[in-house]
Amino acid sequence: MSRKKHSYEGFYTTRVKFYPASASSPMLMPAEVVQFDRPVFNPFRIEEKGSDIKPSVPRSACKDESASAKNKIRALSRARHNICDLVSCNYDLDLFVTLTFDKTVVDRYSYSDIIKNLKIWLSNRSQRHCLKYVLVPEYHKDNAIHFHGFFNSSAVRLVDSGHKTKEGKTIYNIDDFPFGFTTGINIPSTALDRTRVSRYILKYVTKDSEKVGGRYYLHGGRLETPRYAYSNDIISDDVVSADPYVFAPFDGATCKLYDCSSLSDDEKRQTFLRFFQPVVENDFTV
């Protein structure tokens, strides 16, 4: 058996991704269902690490692109998926932050200088104050570097800036950030609102984005990640979504991607219990 062929073999045809139902509940709700026409999902991750069977980029999107452009599209897609997963799985990431650097403290045009100082601060806050963070670096118009992202507000010291957003929300400053200027805005705790907020930050990770310092995003702290269940059950289109996204991620295979974000919590729970009986699951409550 060739190594390439082995990369596309697995034990299950269907994978369901789960997010926490709420900040206080141990219950998980299906967020996404991916179904192949052959068994490609291996929950024990024996498949070749280089294989790309994630529902990231349709072949048509890469048809006329160079190999380098294809790789960038895939990397961007993975980064966007990962950011959404982290924000959706960590309800205590309740503060949308912007970090801007003071040129008298650090070289705000040098990623290496910024990250050397910022990583020390982030590591200190994570170890001593249980900081969790997801940050996306971005170039300003003058090529200075700043960050947008999420913190858990319990890990930083906030002071009222005296300003408010257009919606009337208080804009805070992070009082113990030593490298420049900050803003922080509390974000809602509902699953729908968090999905909207995570999509908002994805505008900074688009096809035209450049990796700042070789990274699309930074993350750290004790972040929760999605849970997954696997099955060989067939899921009909009318169960999860009336309009699944169908594409061919590699030669000879067809995949359906069902987005569960538009379903209510009750609908998500019932969809799982009635129509999906997992063969393998990683210890969650439904």
C-alpha positions as CSV (number, residue, x, y, z in Angstrom):
1,M,0.0,0.0,0.0
2,S,1.4,3.4,-1.0
3,R,1.9,6.1,1.6
4,K,-0.2,8.5,-0.5
5,K,-3.1,6.1,-0.6
6,H,-2.9,5.5,3.1
7,S,-3.2,9.2,3.7
8,Y,-6.8,9.1,2.4
9,E,-7.9,6.1,4.3
10,G,-9.5,6.1,7.7
11,F,-12.2,4.5,9.8
12,Y,-15.2,6.8,9.4
13,T,-17.1,8.7,6.8
14,T,-18.6,11.3,9.1
15,R,-17.2,13.7,11.6
16,V,-19.2,16.1,13.9
17,K,-17.6,19.1,15.5
18,F,-18.9,20.2,18.9
19,Y,-18.7,23.5,20.7
20,P,-19.8,24.2,24.4
21,A,-23.5,25.0,24.6
22,S,-22.8,27.8,27.1
23,A,-20.3,29.1,29.6
24,S,-21.8,27.3,32.5
25,S,-23.1,24.1,30.9
26,P,-21.1,20.9,30.3
27,M,-23.4,20.1,27.3
28,L,-21.9,20.3,23.8
29,M,-23.8,21.2,20.7
30,P,-22.9,20.2,17.1
31,A,-21.4,23.1,15.1
32,E,-20.4,21.4,11.9
33,V,-20.9,18.1,10.2
34,V,-18.5,16.8,7.5
35,Q,-19.5,13.7,5.5
36,F,-17.3,12.0,2.9
37,D,-18.3,9.3,0.5
38,R,-15.6,7.1,1.8
39,P,-13.9,6.5,5.3
40,V,-11.2,9.2,5.6
41,F,-11.5,10.2,9.3
42,N,-9.1,8.6,11.6
43,P,-9.8,9.7,15.2
44,F,-6.5,8.2,16.3
45,R,-4.6,10.4,13.8
46,I,-2.6,7.6,12.2
47,E,-2.9,9.2,8.8
48,E,0.0,11.0,7.3
49,K,0.4,14.5,8.8
50,G,0.8,16.1,5.5
51,S,-2.5,14.9,4.1
52,D,-5.1,17.7,3.7
53,I,-8.6,16.3,4.1
54,K,-10.0,19.2,6.0
55,P,-13.0,21.0,4.4
56,S,-11.0,24.1,3.7
57,V,-10.7,24.9,0.0
58,P,-12.7,23.6,-3.0
59,R,-10.6,22.4,-5.9
60,S,-12.3,25.0,-8.2
61,A,-10.9,27.8,-6.0
62,C,-7.3,26.6,-6.6
63,K,-7.7,25.4,-10.2
64,D,-5.8,28.4,-11.8
65,E,-3.5,29.1,-8.9
66,S,0.1,28.3,-8.5
67,A,1.2,25.8,-5.9
68,S,2.3,28.7,-3.6
69,A,-1.0,30.4,-4.0
70,K,-2.9,27.1,-3.2
71,N,-0.8,26.7,-0.1
72,K,-1.6,30.2,1.1
73,I,-5.3,29.7,0.6
74,R,-5.2,26.5,2.6
75,A,-3.1,28.1,5.4
76,L,-5.5,31.1,5.5
77,S,-8.5,28.8,5.7
78,R,-7.0,26.7,8.5
79,A,-6.2,29.9,10.4
80,R,-9.7,31.2,10.0
81,H,-11.2,27.9,11.1
82,N,-8.9,27.7,14.1
83,I,-9.7,31.3,15.3
84,C,-13.5,30.6,15.1
85,D,-13.0,27.3,17.0
86,L,-11.0,28.9,19.8
87,V,-13.4,31.9,20.3
88,S,-16.5,29.6,20.2
89,C,-15.0,27.1,22.7
90,N,-13.8,29.7,25.3
91,Y,-16.7,31.8,26.7
92,D,-14.3,33.5,29.1
93,L,-12.6,35.2,26.1
94,D,-15.0,38.0,26.9
95,L,-12.9,41.1,26.0
96,F,-12.2,42.3,22.4
97,V,-8.9,44.1,22.6
98,T,-6.7,46.3,20.4
99,L,-3.0,46.6,21.3
100,T,-1.0,49.5,19.8
101,F,2.7,50.0,20.6
102,D,4.4,53.2,21.7
103,K,7.4,54.0,19.6
104,T,9.3,55.3,22.7
105,V,9.0,51.8,24.3
106,V,9.4,49.4,21.5
107,D,10.1,49.6,17.7
108,R,6.5,49.5,16.5
109,Y,7.7,48.6,13.0
110,S,9.8,45.6,14.0
111,Y,7.9,42.4,14.6
112,S,10.9,40.8,16.3
113,D,11.2,43.6,18.8
114,I,7.4,43.7,19.5
115,I,7.1,39.9,19.9
116,K,10.1,39.7,22.2
117,N,8.5,42.0,24.6
118,L,4.9,41.0,24.1
119,K,5.6,37.3,24.6
120,I,7.2,37.9,28.0
121,W,4.1,39.9,29.1
122,L,1.6,37.3,27.7
123,S,3.5,34.4,29.3
124,N,3.7,36.2,32.6
125,R,-0.1,36.9,32.6
126,S,-0.9,33.4,31.5
127,Q,1.2,31.8,34.3
128,R,0.3,34.1,37.1
129,H,-3.2,35.3,36.2
130,C,-4.5,32.5,33.9
131,L,-4.6,34.8,30.8
132,K,-6.1,33.3,27.7
133,Y,-5.6,35.1,24.4
134,V,-6.2,34.9,20.6
135,L,-4.5,37.8,18.8
136,V,-4.3,38.7,15.1
137,P,-1.4,41.0,14.0
138,E,-2.0,43.6,11.4
139,Y,0.0,46.3,9.6
140,H,-1.3,49.8,10.0
141,K,-1.3,52.2,7.0
142,D,2.2,53.4,8.0
143,N,3.4,49.8,8.4
144,A,3.4,49.9,12.2
145,I,2.2,46.6,13.8
146,H,-0.8,46.3,16.1
147,F,-3.0,43.5,17.3
148,H,-6.7,42.8,17.5
149,G,-8.1,39.9,19.4
150,F,-9.6,38.5,22.6
151,F,-8.6,38.2,26.3
152,N,-10.4,36.9,29.3
153,S,-11.1,40.1,31.2
154,S,-10.5,38.4,34.6
155,A,-6.7,38.2,33.8
156,V,-6.1,41.9,33.2
157,R,-6.6,45.1,35.1
158,L,-9.2,47.3,33.3
159,V,-9.9,51.0,33.8
160,D,-12.7,53.0,32.2
161,S,-11.3,55.1,29.3
162,G,-14.2,57.6,29.6
163,H,-15.3,56.7,26.1
164,K,-18.1,54.5,24.7
165,T,-18.8,52.7,21.5
166,K,-21.7,53.8,19.1
167,E,-23.8,51.1,20.8
168,G,-23.1,52.7,24.2
169,K,-20.7,50.1,25.5
170,T,-17.8,51.2,27.8
171,I,-14.4,51.2,26.2
172,Y,-11.7,50.2,28.7
173,N,-8.0,50.5,28.8
174,I,-5.7,47.7,30.1
175,D,-4.0,49.4,32.9
176,D,-1.1,46.9,33.3
177,F,-0.1,46.8,29.6
178,P,3.4,48.4,29.6
179,F,4.2,48.7,25.8
180,G,1.7,51.2,24.5
181,F,-2.0,51.9,24.2
182,T,-5.0,49.5,24.5
183,T,-8.7,49.4,24.2
184,G,-11.0,46.6,25.5
185,I,-14.7,46.1,24.9
186,N,-16.8,43.4,26.7
187,I,-18.5,41.0,24.2
188,P,-21.8,39.1,24.7
189,S,-21.7,35.6,26.1
190,T,-24.4,34.0,23.8
191,A,-23.2,31.5,21.2
192,L,-24.7,33.5,18.4
193,D,-23.1,36.7,19.4
194,R,-19.7,35.0,19.9
195,T,-20.0,33.6,16.3
196,R,-20.6,37.1,15.0
197,V,-17.7,38.5,17.0
198,S,-15.3,35.8,15.8
199,R,-16.4,36.5,12.2
200,Y,-15.7,40.1,12.7
201,I,-12.1,39.5,13.6
202,L,-11.7,37.3,10.5
203,K,-11.8,40.4,8.3
204,Y,-8.2,40.8,9.4
205,V,-7.4,37.3,8.0
206,T,-8.4,37.5,4.4
207,K,-7.0,36.4,1.0
208,D,-4.9,39.6,0.8
209,S,-3.5,39.2,4.3
210,E,0.2,38.8,4.9
211,K,1.7,36.8,7.6
212,V,3.0,39.3,10.1
213,G,6.2,37.8,11.4
214,G,5.3,34.5,9.8
215,R,2.0,34.1,11.8
216,Y,-1.6,34.7,11.0
217,Y,-2.5,34.7,14.7
218,L,-1.2,34.1,18.2
219,H,-2.9,32.1,20.9
220,G,-2.1,30.9,24.4
221,G,-3.2,30.1,27.9
222,R,-5.4,27.1,28.8
223,L,-7.7,27.3,25.8
224,E,-10.4,24.8,25.2
225,T,-10.7,23.3,21.7
226,P,-13.6,21.6,19.8
227,R,-14.6,18.0,20.5
228,Y,-15.3,15.6,17.7
229,A,-17.4,12.5,17.2
230,Y,-17.1,10.0,14.4
231,S,-19.6,7.7,12.6
232,N,-20.4,5.9,9.4
233,D,-24.1,6.9,9.6
234,I,-25.6,8.6,6.6
235,I,-27.0,12.1,7.3
236,S,-29.6,13.3,4.9
237,D,-29.6,16.9,3.7
238,D,-33.0,17.8,5.4
239,V,-31.7,16.8,8.8
240,V,-28.9,19.3,9.3
241,S,-29.1,21.8,6.4
242,A,-31.1,22.2,3.3
243,D,-28.1,23.5,1.4
244,P,-24.9,21.7,2.3
245,Y,-21.6,22.8,0.7
246,V,-20.4,20.0,-1.6
247,F,-16.9,19.9,-2.9
248,A,-14.0,17.5,-3.8
249,P,-11.0,18.1,-1.5
250,F,-8.9,15.5,-3.3
251,D,-9.1,13.3,-6.3
252,G,-12.0,10.9,-6.5
253,A,-13.6,12.0,-3.2
254,T,-16.8,14.0,-2.6
255,C,-17.5,15.8,0.7
256,K,-20.6,17.5,2.2
257,L,-20.1,20.2,4.8
258,Y,-23.1,21.1,6.9
259,D,-23.1,24.3,8.9
260,C,-25.1,24.0,12.1
261,S,-24.8,27.6,13.2
262,S,-28.3,28.6,12.0
263,L,-30.0,25.9,14.1
264,S,-31.3,26.5,17.6
265,D,-29.8,24.7,20.5
266,D,-32.7,22.4,20.8
267,E,-32.6,21.6,17.1
268,K,-28.8,20.9,17.3
269,R,-29.3,18.5,20.3
270,Q,-32.2,16.7,18.7
271,T,-30.3,16.3,15.4
272,F,-27.5,14.7,17.2
273,L,-29.6,12.4,19.4
274,R,-32.1,11.2,16.7
275,F,-30.0,11.0,13.6
276,F,-26.4,10.5,14.6
277,Q,-25.2,7.6,16.7
278,P,-21.4,8.0,17.1
279,V,-19.1,5.0,17.0
280,V,-16.3,6.9,18.6
281,E,-16.6,10.0,20.9
282,N,-14.2,11.8,23.1
283,D,-15.9,11.9,26.4
284,F,-18.5,14.6,26.2
285,T,-22.0,15.2,27.5
286,V,-24.9,15.5,25.0
